């Protein structure tokens, strides 16, 4: 068993584990995450616990997970991923992303201290199911917008290549270019049609 966390949080996990799990504190040891997970899979590892606090950014974690699940050589891996995002609570875009587009149901969230230990013991005893995470699947945070104005619908034919869990979408409207954060996660195989509703500051566009 491998646990990627921080020295300060290690004691949240130790009481729930038997034997001597491999604790990874050094971020360089787990980066890039895809390579680390692939090597664990090749070595016959069974469980990897990914603590969000370990990673420089949440994108490093989510992109590594997504690549591991998508890559033909690792997609059928038997490695079980448990994600610890203890500071998050639904509705949350990362929780939604993990459940909806990664099919990861073993997630520890909205808890602290000994509650993390208890939640981990529960998951190790009985893995979570799709039904257990319905509240995360339905929870979507609103996309931040700038200014007031009319709504524009943007269609992307293959959004998987251009939208990441917390990435930016650049949209061209006439002679203006407006950049917004998006909390939509269209991670699917093949061409996909996505509607993203953006609020555009019309007055700003007219002045430019």
ZAVO-683852 format. One line per 5 residues: number of its first residue (from 1); their letters; for each residue x, y, z of N, C-alpha, C, O. Coordinates in Angstrom, 1 decimal. Layout:
# ZAVO-683852
NUM) A) X/Y/Z/X/Y/Z/X/Y/Z/X/Y/Z | ...
# end
This chain:
# ZAVO-683852
1) XXXXX) 0.8/-1.2/0.0/0.0/0.0/0.0/0.9/1.2/0.0/1.9/1.3/0.7 | 0.5/2.2/-0.8/1.3/3.5/-0.9/0.4/4.6/-0.5/-0.8/4.7/-0.9 | 0.9/5.5/0.3/0.2/6.7/0.7/1.0/7.9/0.4/2.1/8.1/0.8 | 0.4/8.8/-0.5/1.0/10.1/-0.8/0.4/11.2/0.0/-0.8/11.5/-0.2 | 1.1/11.7/1.0/0.5/12.7/1.9/1.6/13.6/2.4/2.7/13.7/1.7
6) XXXXX) 1.4/14.2/3.5/2.5/15.1/4.1/2.9/14.6/5.4/2.1/13.9/6.1 | 4.1/14.9/5.9/4.5/14.5/7.3/3.5/14.9/8.4/3.2/14.1/9.3 | 2.9/16.1/8.2/1.9/16.5/9.2/0.6/15.7/9.3/0.0/15.7/10.3 | 0.3/15.1/8.1/-1.0/14.4/8.1/-0.8/12.9/8.1/-1.8/12.1/8.1 | 0.4/12.4/8.2/0.7/11.0/8.2/0.0/10.2/9.3/-0.5/9.1/9.1
11) XXXXX) -0.1/10.8/10.5/-0.7/10.1/11.6/-2.3/10.0/11.5/-2.9/9.2/12.2 | -2.8/10.7/10.5/-4.3/10.4/10.2/-4.5/9.1/9.6/-5.5/8.5/9.7 | -3.4/8.6/8.9/-3.6/7.3/8.1/-3.0/6.1/8.8/-3.5/5.0/8.7 | -1.9/6.3/9.6/-1.3/5.1/10.2/-2.2/4.3/11.1/-2.1/3.0/11.0 | -3.1/4.8/11.9/-3.9/4.0/12.7/-4.9/3.1/12.0/-5.3/2.1/12.5
16) XXXXX) -5.1/3.4/10.7/-6.1/2.6/9.9/-5.4/1.5/9.1/-6.1/0.7/8.5 | -4.1/1.5/9.2/-3.3/0.6/8.3/-2.6/-0.5/9.1/-2.1/-0.3/10.2 | -2.4/-1.6/8.4/-1.6/-2.7/9.0/-0.3/-2.8/8.3/-0.1/-2.3/7.2 | 0.7/-3.3/9.0/2.0/-3.5/8.4/2.7/-2.2/8.3/2.6/-1.2/9.1 | 3.6/-2.1/7.3/4.4/-0.9/7.0/4.1/-0.3/5.6/4.8/-0.6/4.7
21) XXXXX) 3.1/0.5/5.5/2.8/1.1/4.2/3.9/2.0/3.7/4.6/2.6/4.6 | 4.0/2.2/2.4/5.0/3.1/1.9/4.4/4.5/1.9/3.5/4.8/1.2 | 5.0/5.3/2.8/4.6/6.7/2.9/5.4/7.6/2.0/6.7/7.6/2.1 | 4.8/8.3/1.1/5.5/9.2/0.2/5.2/10.7/0.6/4.1/11.1/0.5 | 6.3/11.4/1.0/6.2/12.8/1.4/6.8/13.7/0.4/6.3/14.8/0.1
26) XXXXX) 7.8/13.2/-0.3/8.5/14.1/-1.3/7.7/14.2/-2.6/7.4/13.2/-3.2 | 7.4/15.4/-2.9/6.6/15.6/-4.1/7.3/15.2/-5.4/6.7/14.8/-6.4 | 8.6/15.2/-5.4/9.4/14.8/-6.5/9.3/13.3/-6.7/9.5/12.8/-7.9 | 9.0/12.6/-5.7/8.9/11.1/-5.8/7.6/10.7/-6.4/7.5/9.6/-7.0 | 6.6/11.6/-6.4/5.3/11.2/-6.9/5.0/11.9/-8.2/3.9/11.9/-8.7
31) XXXXX) 6.0/12.7/-8.7/5.7/13.5/-10.0/6.6/13.0/-11.1/7.8/12.8/-10.9 | 6.0/12.8/-12.3/4.6/12.9/-12.6/3.8/11.7/-12.0/4.3/10.6/-12.0 | 2.6/12.0/-11.6/1.8/11.0/-10.9/1.5/9.8/-11.8/1.5/8.7/-11.3 | 1.3/10.0/-13.1/1.0/8.9/-14.0/2.1/7.9/-13.9/1.9/6.7/-13.8 | 3.4/8.3/-14.0/4.5/7.4/-14.0/4.6/6.7/-12.6/4.8/5.5/-12.6
36) XXXXX) 4.3/7.4/-11.6/4.3/6.8/-10.2/3.3/5.7/-10.1/3.5/4.6/-9.7 | 2.1/6.0/-10.6/1.0/5.0/-10.5/1.2/3.8/-11.4/1.0/2.7/-11.1 | 1.8/4.1/-12.6/2.1/3.0/-13.6/3.1/2.1/-13.0/3.0/0.9/-13.1 | 4.2/2.6/-12.3/5.2/1.8/-11.7/4.6/1.0/-10.5/5.0/-0.2/-10.4 | 3.7/1.6/-9.8/3.1/0.8/-8.7/2.3/-0.3/-9.2/2.3/-1.4/-8.7
41) XXXXX) 1.6/-0.1/-10.3/0.8/-1.1/-11.0/1.7/-2.2/-11.5/1.4/-3.4/-11.3 | 2.8/-1.9/-12.1/3.7/-2.9/-12.6/4.3/-3.8/-11.5/4.5/-5.0/-11.6 | 4.5/-3.1/-10.4/5.1/-3.8/-9.2/4.1/-4.6/-8.5/4.5/-5.3/-7.5 | 2.9/-4.6/-8.9/1.8/-5.4/-8.2/1.2/-4.7/-7.0/0.6/-5.4/-6.2 | 1.3/-3.4/-6.9/0.6/-2.7/-5.8/-0.9/-2.8/-5.9/-1.4/-3.0/-7.0
46) XXXXX) -1.5/-2.8/-4.8/-3.0/-3.0/-4.8/-3.8/-1.7/-4.4/-4.8/-1.5/-5.0 | -3.3/-0.9/-3.5/-4.0/0.3/-3.0/-3.1/1.5/-3.0/-1.9/1.4/-2.5 | -3.5/2.6/-3.5/-2.8/3.9/-3.5/-3.7/4.9/-2.9/-4.8/5.1/-3.4 | -3.3/5.6/-1.8/-4.1/6.6/-1.2/-3.5/8.0/-1.6/-2.3/8.2/-1.4 | -4.3/8.8/-2.3/-3.8/10.1/-2.8/-4.4/11.2/-1.9/-5.6/11.5/-2.0
51) XXXXX) -3.6/11.8/-1.1/-4.0/12.9/-0.3/-3.8/14.2/-1.1/-2.7/14.5/-1.4 | -4.9/15.0/-1.3/-4.7/16.2/-2.1/-3.7/17.1/-1.5/-3.0/17.8/-2.2 | -3.5/17.1/-0.2/-2.5/18.0/0.5/-1.1/17.7/0.1/-0.2/18.5/0.2 | -0.9/16.5/-0.5/0.5/16.2/-0.9/0.9/16.9/-2.2/2.1/17.1/-2.4 | 0.0/17.2/-3.0/0.3/17.7/-4.4/0.4/19.2/-4.4/-0.2/20.0/-3.7
56) XXXXX) 1.3/19.7/-5.3/1.5/21.1/-5.5/0.2/21.8/-5.9/-0.1/22.9/-5.3 | -0.5/21.2/-6.8/-1.8/21.7/-7.2/-2.8/20.6/-7.3/-2.3/19.4/-7.5 | -4.0/20.8/-7.3/-5.0/19.7/-7.4/-5.0/19.2/-8.9/-5.3/18.0/-9.1 | -4.6/20.1/-9.8/-4.5/19.6/-11.2/-3.4/18.5/-11.4/-3.6/17.6/-12.2 | -2.3/18.6/-10.7/-1.3/17.6/-10.7/-1.9/16.2/-10.4/-1.6/15.2/-11.0
61) XXXXX) -2.8/16.2/-9.4/-3.4/15.0/-9.0/-4.5/14.5/-10.0/-4.4/13.4/-10.4 | -5.4/15.4/-10.3/-6.5/15.0/-11.2/-6.0/14.6/-12.6/-6.5/13.6/-13.2 | -5.1/15.3/-13.1/-4.6/15.0/-14.5/-3.8/13.7/-14.5/-3.9/12.9/-15.4 | -3.1/13.4/-13.4/-2.4/12.2/-13.3/-3.3/11.0/-13.2/-3.1/9.9/-13.8 | -4.4/11.2/-12.4/-5.4/10.1/-12.3/-6.1/9.9/-13.6/-6.2/8.7/-14.0
66) XXXXX) -6.5/10.9/-14.3/-7.2/10.8/-15.6/-6.3/10.1/-16.6/-6.8/9.2/-17.3 | -5.0/10.5/-16.7/-4.1/9.8/-17.6/-3.9/8.3/-17.3/-3.9/7.5/-18.2 | -3.8/8.0/-16.0/-3.6/6.6/-15.6/-4.8/5.8/-16.0/-4.7/4.6/-16.4 | -6.0/6.4/-15.9/-7.2/5.6/-16.2/-7.5/5.5/-17.7/-8.1/4.6/-18.2 | -6.9/6.5/-18.5/-7.1/6.5/-19.9/-6.1/5.7/-20.7/-6.4/5.2/-21.8
71) XXXXX) -4.9/5.7/-20.2/-3.8/5.0/-20.9/-4.1/3.6/-21.2/-4.4/2.8/-20.2 | -3.9/3.1/-22.4/-4.2/1.7/-22.7/-3.4/0.7/-21.9/-3.9/-0.4/-21.6 | -2.2/1.1/-21.5/-1.4/0.1/-20.8/-1.7/0.1/-19.3/-1.3/-0.9/-18.6 | -2.4/1.0/-18.8/-2.8/1.0/-17.3/-4.3/1.1/-17.1/-4.7/0.9/-15.9 | -5.1/1.2/-18.1/-6.5/1.4/-17.9/-7.1/0.2/-17.2/-8.1/0.3/-16.5
76) XXXXX) -6.6/-1.0/-17.4/-7.1/-2.2/-16.8/-6.4/-2.6/-15.5/-6.6/-3.7/-15.0 | -5.6/-1.7/-15.0/-4.9/-2.0/-13.8/-5.8/-2.3/-12.6/-7.0/-1.8/-12.5 | -5.4/-3.2/-11.7/-6.2/-3.5/-10.6/-5.9/-2.6/-9.4/-6.4/-2.9/-8.3 | -5.1/-1.6/-9.6/-4.7/-0.7/-8.5/-6.0/0.0/-8.0/-6.7/0.6/-8.9 | -6.3/0.0/-6.8/-7.4/0.8/-6.2/-7.0/2.1/-5.7/-6.0/2.2/-4.9
81) XXXXX) -7.6/3.2/-6.2/-7.3/4.5/-5.8/-8.3/5.1/-4.8/-9.5/5.0/-5.0 | -7.7/5.6/-3.7/-8.5/6.2/-2.7/-8.0/7.7/-2.6/-6.9/7.9/-2.4 | -9.0/8.6/-2.8/-8.6/10.0/-2.8/-9.1/10.7/-1.5/-10.2/10.5/-1.1 | -8.1/11.4/-0.9/-8.5/12.1/0.3/-8.5/13.6/0.0/-7.5/14.2/-0.3 | -9.7/14.2/0.0/-9.9/15.6/-0.2/-10.7/16.1/1.0/-11.8/16.6/0.8
86) XXXXX) -10.1/16.0/2.1/-10.8/16.2/3.4/-11.3/17.7/3.6/-12.3/17.8/4.3 | -10.8/18.6/2.9/-11.2/20.0/3.1/-12.4/20.4/2.1/-12.9/21.5/2.2 | -12.7/19.5/1.2/-13.8/19.8/0.3/-15.1/19.2/0.7/-15.2/18.2/1.4 | -16.2/19.9/0.3/-17.5/19.5/0.6/-18.4/19.8/-0.6/-18.2/20.8/-1.3 | -19.4/18.9/-0.9/-20.3/19.2/-2.1/-21.2/20.4/-1.8/-21.6/20.6/-0.7
91) XXXXX) -21.5/21.1/-2.9/-21.1/20.8/-4.3/-19.6/21.3/-4.5/-19.3/22.4/-4.1 | -18.8/20.5/-5.1/-17.4/20.8/-5.4/-17.0/20.2/-6.7/-17.3/19.1/-7.0 | -16.3/21.0/-7.6/-16.0/20.6/-8.9/-15.0/19.4/-9.0/-15.1/18.5/-9.8 | -14.1/19.3/-8.0/-13.1/18.3/-8.0/-13.8/16.9/-7.6/-13.5/15.9/-8.2 | -14.6/17.0/-6.6/-15.4/15.8/-6.1/-16.3/15.3/-7.3/-16.3/14.1/-7.5
96) XXXXX) -16.9/16.3/-7.9/-17.8/15.9/-9.1/-17.0/15.3/-10.2/-17.4/14.3/-10.8 | -15.8/15.8/-10.5/-15.0/15.3/-11.5/-14.5/13.9/-11.2/-14.6/13.0/-12.1 | -14.1/13.6/-10.0/-13.6/12.3/-9.6/-14.7/11.2/-9.7/-14.4/10.1/-10.2 | -15.9/11.6/-9.3/-16.9/10.6/-9.3/-17.5/10.4/-10.7/-17.7/9.3/-11.2 | -17.8/11.5/-11.4/-18.5/11.4/-12.7/-17.6/11.0/-13.9/-18.0/10.2/-14.7
101) XXXXX) -16.3/11.5/-13.9/-15.5/11.2/-15.0/-14.3/10.3/-14.8/-13.6/9.9/-15.7 | -14.1/9.9/-13.5/-13.0/9.0/-13.2/-13.6/7.7/-12.6/-12.8/6.7/-12.4 | -14.9/7.7/-12.3/-15.5/6.5/-11.6/-14.7/6.2/-10.4/-14.6/5.0/-10.0 | -14.3/7.2/-9.6/-13.6/6.9/-8.3/-14.7/7.2/-7.2/-15.1/8.4/-7.1 | -15.0/6.2/-6.5/-16.0/6.4/-5.4/-15.4/6.4/-4.0/-16.0/6.9/-3.1
106) XXXXX) -14.2/5.9/-3.9/-13.5/5.9/-2.6/-12.9/7.2/-2.4/-11.7/7.5/-2.7 | -13.7/8.1/-1.8/-13.2/9.5/-1.6/-13.5/9.9/-0.2/-14.6/9.7/0.3 | -12.5/10.4/0.5/-12.7/10.9/1.9/-12.8/12.5/1.8/-11.9/13.1/1.3 | -13.9/13.0/2.2/-14.1/14.4/2.1/-14.9/15.0/3.3/-15.5/14.3/4.0 | -14.8/16.3/3.4/-15.5/17.1/4.5/-15.3/16.5/5.9/-16.3/16.1/6.6
111) XXXXX) -14.0/16.3/6.2/-13.7/15.8/7.6/-12.3/16.3/7.9/-11.6/16.9/7.1 | -11.9/16.0/9.2/-10.6/16.4/9.7/-10.2/15.5/10.8/-11.0/14.9/11.4 | -8.8/15.5/11.0/-8.3/14.7/12.1/-8.7/13.3/12.2/-8.6/12.6/11.2 | -9.2/12.9/13.3/-9.6/11.5/13.5/-10.7/11.0/12.6/-10.9/9.8/12.4 | -11.5/12.0/12.1/-12.5/11.6/11.2/-12.0/11.0/9.9/-12.6/10.2/9.3
116) XXXXX) -10.8/11.5/9.5/-10.1/10.9/8.3/-9.8/9.5/8.6/-10.0/8.6/7.7 | -9.2/9.2/9.8/-8.9/7.8/10.1/-10.1/6.9/10.1/-10.1/5.8/9.6 | -11.2/7.4/10.7/-12.4/6.6/10.7/-13.0/6.3/9.3/-13.4/5.2/9.0 | -12.9/7.4/8.5/-13.4/7.2/7.1/-12.6/6.2/6.3/-13.1/5.4/5.5 | -11.3/6.3/6.5/-10.4/5.4/5.8/-10.6/3.9/6.3/-10.6/3.0/5.5
121) XXXXX) -10.8/3.7/7.6/-11.0/2.4/8.1/-12.3/1.8/7.4/-12.4/0.6/7.1 | -13.3/2.7/7.3/-14.6/2.3/6.7/-14.4/1.9/5.3/-15.0/0.9/4.8 | -13.6/2.7/4.5/-13.4/2.4/3.1/-12.6/1.1/2.9/-12.9/0.3/2.0 | -11.6/0.9/3.7/-10.8/-0.3/3.6/-11.6/-1.5/3.9/-11.3/-2.6/3.3 | -12.5/-1.4/4.8/-13.4/-2.5/5.1/-14.5/-2.8/4.1/-14.8/-3.9/3.8
126) XXXXX) -15.0/-1.7/3.5/-16.0/-1.8/2.5/-15.9/-0.7/1.5/-16.2/0.5/1.9 | -15.5/-1.0/0.3/-15.3/0.1/-0.7/-16.7/0.8/-1.0/-17.7/0.2/-0.9 | -16.6/2.1/-1.3/-17.8/2.8/-1.6/-18.3/2.4/-3.0/-17.6/1.9/-3.8 | -19.6/2.7/-3.2/-20.2/2.4/-4.5/-20.7/3.6/-5.2/-20.6/4.7/-4.6 | -21.2/3.5/-6.4/-21.7/4.6/-7.1/-22.9/5.3/-6.3/-23.0/6.5/-6.3
131) XXXXX) -23.7/4.4/-5.7/-24.8/4.9/-4.9/-24.4/5.8/-3.7/-25.0/6.8/-3.4 | -23.2/5.4/-3.2/-22.7/6.2/-2.0/-22.3/7.6/-2.3/-22.2/8.5/-1.5 | -22.1/7.9/-3.6/-21.5/9.2/-4.0/-22.5/10.0/-4.9/-22.1/10.9/-5.6 | -23.8/9.7/-4.8/-24.7/10.4/-5.6/-24.7/11.9/-5.3/-24.9/12.8/-6.1 | -24.5/12.3/-4.0/-24.4/13.7/-3.6/-23.2/14.4/-4.3/-23.3/15.6/-4.6
136) XXXXX) -22.2/13.7/-4.5/-21.0/14.3/-5.2/-21.2/14.4/-6.7/-20.8/15.4/-7.4 | -21.9/13.4/-7.3/-22.2/13.4/-8.7/-23.1/14.6/-9.1/-22.9/15.2/-10.2 | -24.0/14.9/-8.3/-25.0/16.0/-8.6/-24.5/17.3/-8.2/-25.1/18.4/-8.6 | -23.4/17.4/-7.4/-23.0/18.7/-6.9/-22.1/19.4/-7.9/-20.9/19.0/-8.1 | -22.5/20.5/-8.5/-21.7/21.3/-9.4/-21.6/22.7/-8.9/-22.7/23.3/-8.6
141) XXXXX) -20.4/23.2/-8.8/-20.3/24.6/-8.4/-20.5/25.5/-9.6/-20.3/25.1/-10.8 | -21.0/26.7/-9.4/-21.2/27.7/-10.5/-19.9/28.2/-11.0/-19.0/28.4/-10.3 | -20.0/28.5/-12.3/-18.8/29.0/-13.0/-18.7/30.5/-12.7/-19.6/31.2/-12.8 | -17.5/31.0/-12.2/-17.3/32.4/-12.0/-17.4/33.2/-13.3/-16.9/32.8/-14.3 | -18.0/34.4/-13.2/-18.2/35.2/-14.4/-17.7/36.6/-14.1/-17.6/37.0/-12.9
146) XXXXX) -17.4/37.4/-15.1/-17.0/38.8/-15.0/-18.1/39.7/-15.5/-18.5/39.5/-16.7 | -18.6/40.6/-14.7/-19.5/41.6/-15.2/-20.9/41.1/-15.5/-21.2/39.9/-15.2 | -21.7/42.0/-15.9/-23.1/41.7/-16.2/-23.4/41.7/-17.7/-22.6/42.4/-18.4 | -24.3/41.1/-18.2/-24.6/41.2/-19.6/-25.4/40.0/-20.1/-25.9/39.2/-19.3 | -25.4/39.8/-21.4/-26.1/38.8/-22.1/-25.4/37.4/-21.9/-24.2/37.4/-21.6
151) XXXXX) -26.1/36.3/-22.2/-25.5/35.0/-22.2/-25.1/34.6/-23.6/-25.8/34.8/-24.5 | -24.0/33.9/-23.7/-23.6/33.3/-25.0/-23.3/31.8/-24.8/-22.8/31.4/-23.7 | -23.7/31.0/-25.7/-23.5/29.6/-25.6/-22.4/29.2/-26.6/-22.4/29.5/-27.8 | -21.4/28.6/-26.0/-20.2/28.2/-26.8/-20.2/26.7/-27.0/-20.4/25.9/-26.0 | -20.0/26.2/-28.1/-20.0/24.8/-28.4/-18.6/24.3/-28.8/-17.9/24.9/-29.6
156) XXXXX) -18.1/23.2/-28.1/-16.8/22.7/-28.4/-17.0/21.2/-28.9/-17.7/20.4/-28.2 | -16.4/20.9/-30.0/-16.6/19.6/-30.6/-15.8/18.5/-29.9/-16.3/17.4/-29.8 | -14.7/18.9/-29.4/-13.9/17.9/-28.7/-13.3/18.5/-27.4/-12.1/18.8/-27.3 | -14.2/18.8/-26.4/-13.8/19.6/-25.3/-12.7/18.9/-24.4/-12.1/19.5/-23.6 | -12.6/17.6/-24.5/-11.7/16.9/-23.7/-10.2/17.4/-23.9/-9.4/17.4/-23.0
161) XXXXX) -9.9/17.9/-25.1/-8.6/18.4/-25.4/-8.4/19.8/-24.9/-7.2/20.2/-24.8 | -9.5/20.5/-24.5/-9.3/21.9/-24.2/-9.8/22.3/-22.8/-9.6/23.4/-22.3 | -10.5/21.4/-22.1/-11.0/21.7/-20.8/-10.4/20.7/-19.7/-10.6/19.5/-19.8 | -9.8/21.3/-18.7/-9.3/20.4/-17.6/-10.1/20.8/-16.4/-10.9/21.7/-16.4 | -10.0/20.0/-15.3/-10.8/20.2/-14.1/-10.8/21.6/-13.6/-11.9/22.0/-13.1
166) XXXXX) -9.7/22.3/-13.7/-9.8/23.7/-13.3/-9.1/24.6/-14.3/-8.5/25.6/-14.0 | -9.2/24.2/-15.6/-8.5/24.9/-16.6/-9.3/26.1/-17.2/-10.5/26.3/-16.7 | -8.8/26.8/-18.1/-9.5/27.9/-18.7/-9.9/27.6/-20.1/-9.2/26.9/-20.8 | -11.0/28.2/-20.5/-11.5/28.1/-21.9/-11.4/29.5/-22.5/-11.9/30.5/-21.9 | -10.8/29.6/-23.7/-10.7/30.9/-24.4/-11.7/30.9/-25.5/-11.8/30.0/-26.3
171) XXXXX) -12.6/31.9/-25.4/-13.7/32.0/-26.3/-13.6/33.3/-27.2/-13.4/34.3/-26.6 | -13.7/33.2/-28.5/-13.6/34.3/-29.3/-15.0/34.8/-29.7/-15.8/34.0/-30.3 | -15.4/36.0/-29.4/-16.7/36.6/-29.8/-16.4/37.8/-30.6/-16.1/38.9/-30.0 | -16.6/37.8/-31.9/-16.4/38.9/-32.7/-14.9/39.3/-32.7/-14.0/38.5/-33.0 | -14.7/40.5/-32.3/-13.3/41.0/-32.2/-12.7/40.9/-30.8/-11.6/41.4/-30.6
176) XXXXX) -13.4/40.3/-29.9/-13.0/40.3/-28.5/-12.6/38.9/-28.2/-13.0/37.9/-28.8 | -11.8/38.8/-27.2/-11.4/37.4/-26.7/-11.5/37.5/-25.1/-10.9/38.3/-24.5 | -12.3/36.7/-24.6/-12.6/36.7/-23.2/-12.3/35.4/-22.5/-12.6/34.3/-23.1 | -11.5/35.4/-21.5/-11.1/34.1/-20.8/-11.8/34.0/-19.5/-11.9/34.9/-18.7 | -12.4/32.7/-19.3/-13.1/32.4/-18.1/-12.7/31.1/-17.5/-12.2/30.2/-18.3
181) XXXXX) -12.8/30.9/-16.2/-12.6/29.6/-15.7/-13.9/28.8/-15.9/-15.0/29.4/-15.9 | -13.8/27.5/-16.1/-15.0/26.7/-16.3/-14.9/25.5/-15.3/-13.9/25.0/-15.0 | -16.1/25.1/-14.8/-16.2/24.0/-13.9/-17.0/22.9/-14.5/-17.6/22.1/-13.8 | -16.9/22.8/-15.9/-17.5/21.7/-16.6/-16.4/20.7/-17.0/-15.3/21.1/-17.4 | -16.7/19.4/-16.8/-15.6/18.4/-17.0/-16.0/17.4/-18.1/-16.4/16.3/-17.7
186) XXXXX) -16.0/17.7/-19.4/-16.4/16.8/-20.4/-15.3/15.8/-20.8/-14.7/15.9/-21.8 | -15.0/14.8/-19.9/-14.0/13.9/-20.2/-14.6/12.6/-20.7/-15.0/11.7/-19.9 | -14.7/12.5/-22.0/-15.3/11.3/-22.6/-14.5/10.9/-23.8/-13.8/11.8/-24.3 | -14.7/9.7/-24.3/-14.0/9.3/-25.5/-14.8/9.7/-26.7/-16.0/9.8/-26.7 | -14.0/10.1/-27.7/-14.6/10.5/-29.0/-15.2/11.9/-29.0/-15.2/12.6/-27.9
191) XXXXX) -15.6/12.4/-30.1/-16.1/13.7/-30.2/-17.3/13.9/-29.3/-18.2/13.1/-29.2 | -17.3/15.0/-28.7/-18.4/15.4/-27.7/-18.9/16.8/-27.9/-18.1/17.7/-28.3 | -20.1/17.0/-27.8/-20.7/18.3/-28.0/-21.0/18.9/-26.6/-21.8/18.3/-25.9 | -20.5/20.0/-26.3/-20.6/20.6/-25.0/-21.1/22.0/-25.1/-20.6/22.8/-25.9 | -22.1/22.3/-24.3/-22.6/23.7/-24.2/-22.1/24.3/-22.9/-22.4/23.8/-21.8
196) XXXXX) -21.4/25.4/-23.1/-20.9/26.2/-21.9/-21.6/27.5/-22.0/-21.4/28.3/-22.9 | -22.2/27.9/-20.9/-22.9/29.2/-20.8/-22.0/30.2/-20.1/-21.6/30.0/-19.0 | -21.6/31.2/-20.8/-20.8/32.3/-20.3/-21.6/33.6/-20.2/-22.3/33.9/-21.1 | -21.3/34.3/-19.1/-21.9/35.7/-19.1/-20.8/36.7/-19.5/-19.8/36.8/-18.9 | -21.1/37.3/-20.6/-20.2/38.3/-21.2/-20.6/39.7/-20.9/-21.7/40.0/-21.0
201) XXXXX) -19.6/40.5/-20.6/-19.8/41.9/-20.4/-19.9/42.6/-21.8/-18.9/42.9/-22.4 | -21.2/42.8/-22.2/-21.4/43.3/-23.6/-20.8/44.7/-23.7/-20.3/45.0/-24.8 | -21.0/45.6/-22.7/-20.5/46.9/-22.8/-19.0/47.0/-23.0/-18.5/47.8/-23.8 | -18.3/46.0/-22.3/-16.9/46.0/-22.5/-16.5/45.5/-23.9/-15.5/46.0/-24.4 | -17.3/44.6/-24.5/-17.0/44.2/-25.8/-17.2/45.3/-26.8/-16.5/45.4/-27.8
206) XXX) -18.3/46.1/-26.6/-18.6/47.1/-27.6/-17.5/48.2/-27.6/-17.3/48.9/-28.6 | -16.9/48.5/-26.4/-15.9/49.5/-26.3/-14.6/49.2/-26.9/-13.8/50.0/-27.2 | -14.3/47.9/-27.0/-13.0/47.4/-27.5/-13.0/47.5/-29.0/-11.9/47.2/-29.6
# end
